[in-house]
Amino acid sequence: MNCRRQLDAESVPPVLASEVKQEFPLSSLEKLLVREALLLLLDTRTRALELTAEMCRRQHFAVPDVHDFQLPVTLDLLRRFGG
């Protein structure tokens, strides 16, 4: 990843949980699976952010923030699925 340029939020259209209007009827098992997948996604993105931030700091580049890795969106979706 090139840290020389600051990550531009406009380069990738954000997917907001508030934009997900349609509710889908899910079984208890499906909800559990979605919740587990979101937890894994959150863990992976958090670790990716930590590694990228450390690399950028070492090279004295701009450090990305949680929004660059869509962590608030993932947390919001997790809350919606009872996480």
C-alpha positions as semicolon CSV with decimal commas, in nm:
position;residue;x (nm);y (nm);z (nm)
1;M;0,000;0,000;0,000
2;N;0,132;0,342;-0,089
3;C;0,109;0,574;0,211
4;R;0,256;0,870;0,025
5;R;-0,087;0,995;-0,060
6;Q;-0,357;1,024;0,199
7;L;-0,639;0,784;0,138
8;D;-0,921;0,964;-0,034
9;A;-1,267;0,879;0,095
10;E;-1,420;0,997;-0,231
11;S;-1,225;0,744;-0,438
12;V;-1,443;0,462;-0,306
13;P;-1,812;0,524;-0,250
14;P;-1,894;0,444;0,114
15;V;-2,155;0,186;0,199
16;L;-2,348;0,312;0,496
17;A;-2,556;0,083;0,709
18;S;-2,821;0,356;0,718
19;E;-2,854;0,315;0,342
20;V;-2,949;-0,048;0,385
21;K;-3,321;0,015;0,405
22;Q;-3,458;-0,325;0,316
23;E;-3,479;-0,571;0,601
24;F;-3,438;-0,936;0,513
25;P;-3,607;-1,205;0,717
26;L;-3,327;-1,424;0,848
27;S;-3,339;-1,734;1,057
28;S;-3,156;-1,746;1,389
29;L;-2,878;-1,948;1,227
30;E;-2,843;-1,699;0,941
31;K;-2,825;-1,408;1,184
32;L;-2,560;-1,592;1,384
33;L;-2,357;-1,656;1,067
34;V;-2,383;-1,293;0,954
35;R;-2,281;-1,177;1,302
36;E;-1,980;-1,412;1,301
37;A;-1,879;-1,295;0,953
38;L;-1,901;-0,932;1,061
39;L;-1,689;-1,003;1,369
40;L;-1,423;-1,163;1,150
41;L;-1,440;-0,872;0,906
42;L;-1,404;-0,624;1,190
43;D;-1,106;-0,811;1,331
44;T;-0,937;-0,832;0,990
45;R;-0,994;-0,467;0,905
46;T;-0,876;-0,356;1,250
47;R;-0,554;-0,553;1,211
48;A;-0,504;-0,417;0,858
49;L;-0,548;-0,062;0,990
50;E;-0,297;-0,124;1,270
51;L;-0,035;-0,264;1,032
52;T;-0,087;0,010;0,774
53;A;-0,073;0,283;1,037
54;E;0,249;0,141;1,180
55;M;0,408;0,123;0,836
56;C;0,301;0,479;0,755
57;R;0,433;0,611;1,088
58;R;0,771;0,447;1,029
59;Q;0,795;0,610;0,687
60;H;0,659;0,944;0,814
61;F;0,353;0,933;0,590
62;A;-0,008;1,022;0,661
63;V;-0,171;0,760;0,880
64;P;-0,512;0,626;0,774
65;D;-0,802;0,634;1,016
66;V;-1,092;0,404;1,096
67;H;-1,305;0,549;0,817
68;D;-1,050;0,448;0,555
69;F;-1,111;0,087;0,655
70;Q;-1,491;0,127;0,696
71;L;-1,477;0,025;1,062
72;P;-1,770;0,245;1,173
73;V;-1,991;0,091;0,904
74;T;-1,892;-0,258;1,007
75;L;-1,964;-0,179;1,372
76;D;-2,303;-0,035;1,281
77;L;-2,394;-0,348;1,087
78;L;-2,275;-0,563;1,376
79;R;-2,501;-0,371;1,615
80;R;-2,793;-0,426;1,379
81;F;-2,733;-0,799;1,396
82;G;-2,721;-0,804;1,774
83;G;-2,345;-0,792;1,815
